Amino acid sequence: MSAAGRRERQAALAGLFRGVFRWLAGAGVPYWITYGTLLGWHRERGLLPPDRDVDFGAPVEAYAALLSA
């Protein structure tokens, strides 16, 4: 993948991260980042360069609230 393609993918993932973050915060449920997203935050203070997704967790008890959000 070209450098421009990697930047475009990172920008798209950052937008996805912000959108999911806003959705979860707006639903008023507890949530956290997990897996590669958490590792990227710890190591890079952002997404890891090879990331292709964002990872969030929430308690199973919040499922109904998230479906209606």
C-alpha positions as CSV (number, residue, x, y, z in Angstrom):
1,M,0.0,0.0,0.0
2,S,1.3,3.5,-0.8
3,A,2.0,6.1,1.8
4,A,-1.0,8.0,0.6
5,G,-3.2,4.9,1.0
6,R,-2.0,4.4,4.5
7,R,-2.7,8.0,5.4
8,E,-6.2,7.7,3.9
9,R,-6.9,4.5,5.9
10,Q,-5.6,6.0,9.1
11,A,-7.8,9.1,8.6
12,A,-10.8,6.8,7.9
13,L,-10.1,4.8,11.1
14,A,-9.7,8.0,13.1
15,G,-13.1,9.1,11.9
16,L,-14.6,5.7,12.7
17,F,-13.1,5.9,16.2
18,R,-14.5,9.4,16.8
19,G,-18.0,8.3,15.6
20,V,-18.1,5.2,17.8
21,F,-16.7,7.2,20.7
22,R,-19.5,9.8,20.3
23,W,-22.2,7.0,20.0
24,L,-21.1,5.2,23.1
25,A,-20.7,8.4,25.1
26,G,-24.1,9.5,23.9
27,A,-25.7,6.2,25.0
28,G,-24.5,6.8,28.5
29,V,-23.0,3.4,28.9
30,P,-19.5,2.5,30.3
31,Y,-17.0,1.6,27.6
32,W,-13.3,1.1,27.0
33,I,-10.8,0.6,24.2
34,T,-9.4,-2.9,23.8
35,Y,-6.9,-5.1,21.8
36,G,-4.9,-3.3,19.1
37,T,-6.6,0.1,19.8
38,L,-5.5,-0.1,23.4
39,L,-2.0,-1.1,22.4
40,G,-1.8,1.7,19.9
41,W,-2.9,4.2,22.5
42,H,-0.3,2.9,24.9
43,R,2.6,2.8,22.4
44,E,1.8,5.5,19.9
45,R,-0.8,7.7,21.6
46,G,-3.0,6.9,18.6
47,L,-3.8,4.1,16.1
48,L,-1.2,1.6,15.1
49,P,0.0,2.1,11.5
50,P,-1.1,-1.3,10.3
51,D,-4.6,-1.1,12.1
52,R,-7.6,-1.9,10.0
53,D,-10.2,-1.6,12.7
54,V,-11.0,0.0,16.1
55,D,-11.8,-2.0,19.2
56,F,-14.1,-1.0,22.0
57,G,-15.7,-3.0,24.8
58,A,-18.8,-2.4,26.9
59,P,-20.6,-4.5,29.5
60,V,-23.2,-7.0,28.2
61,E,-25.7,-5.3,30.4
62,A,-25.4,-2.2,28.2
63,Y,-26.4,-4.1,25.0
64,A,-30.1,-3.1,25.2
65,A,-29.2,0.6,25.7
66,L,-26.8,0.4,22.7
67,L,-29.4,-1.1,20.4
68,S,-31.8,1.7,21.1
69,A,-29.2,4.5,20.9
